[in-house]
């Protein structure tokens, strides 16, 4: 088991029980207590866990938002616009679907609204995997790759090659920036190439982006907006910019 998989298991255990002993984790995972402390240090740095007298505790216990907070440490409370986008995206998921869910706070929001649908979910996101882990109706497939601190997900050639082997019903992707001319874009090369592979593997693809990201331009061009089946943004998107956005897209949903 690699460190990324181990930390995901620790996070799921904390979300289930609220706390767990360090020695108990070390015995269960077959590693030293020092290794467990290093893993927990990563979670502590993200504000997810604390350690006291040999026991790890989940912070903000029971809120259900802690894994999302790990994706974007500046978002202490998930904004209303991201919740509305996630809720609308969840309506597009059908029982029995096989779907890809990308890294990010907005894509994580749709998980809270899938209800009792029976799904196969494929992801490269550690927080998404942790949120899915407790759902008995979901079959989880975790992508391989190199850990990215920027997205809290797995990227690189292993992830890209993995997604290129798939054919799924739907993919739900995020982006750090988007506009009508340049399309969706990302600040990190590895994140962008993984997202492009996800996009290409899906029969239908959805870009989930809140209106504050419109006009943001970053290092890597991910894809034209017309390469997505649909762009879902929030209803706060500027009225004066809607016509140019709609002209660049196959479909736009304002949630």
Buried (B, 14 or more C-beta within 10 A) or exposed (E): EEEBBBBBBBBBBBBEEEBBBBEBBBEBBEBEBEBBBBBBEBBBEBBBBBBEEEBBBBBEEEEEBBBBBBBBEEEEEBBEBBBBBBBBBBEBBEEEBBBBBBBBBBBBBBBBBBEEBBBBBBBBBBBBBBBBBEBEEBEBBBBBBBBBEBBBBBBBEBBBEBBEEBEBBBBBBBBBBBBBEBBBBBBBEBBBBBBBBBBBBBEBBBBBBBBBBBEBEBEBBBBBBBBBBBBBBBEBBEEEBEEEBBEBBEEBBBB
